[in-house]
Amino acid sequence: MSALVMALATGSITQSASACGLEGGLGDAFSAAHEGSLDVAFATRDAIASGWLIPDPVLETEAAHDRADERLQMFAAGLPFARHGARPFAVLLVESGVWTRVSPKAGRWSLATHIEKPGSSETAVLTSEPALRKMVDGQLSADQALSNGVLTVRGDPAERDRLISTLRQVYPDRSAITAQR
């Protein structure tokens, strides 16, 4: 199976001019949603095939929007207080091509969902909905997601490292915490 066919099957290729892949339609051109998004899509497929990630049921467009938005809100709600000088970042859900901007606002994190693809200089979190679900449910640590390739962070090295550190704090390895007690 070619990479193009696989990417179409996983939703990792989106319309280059569309902010959201949930509506469907092919547009005039194909492009990878972001450098690294195909790697995350393939890692997610492998995780589903091995049984440690469970795929989400296919939903109608509006319900799929609602599910993606709810997961992203849970993700943002779990982030620590947004300190002064915190930088916004984007999140891509690779199956649907849904981009969301997470921005600091009055100490909290604000979401702008279904945005256009961010610029290449913006820090981006690339993940899948099943991985995000398992993370926000406390069943998958950031380290496990990163090491298995179902989560990656791209962008300026300092910002990337800062965001990875935050994700490790918010989504720790619970088995290591339990073992320490």
Disulfide bonds with the S-S distance in Angstrom:
none
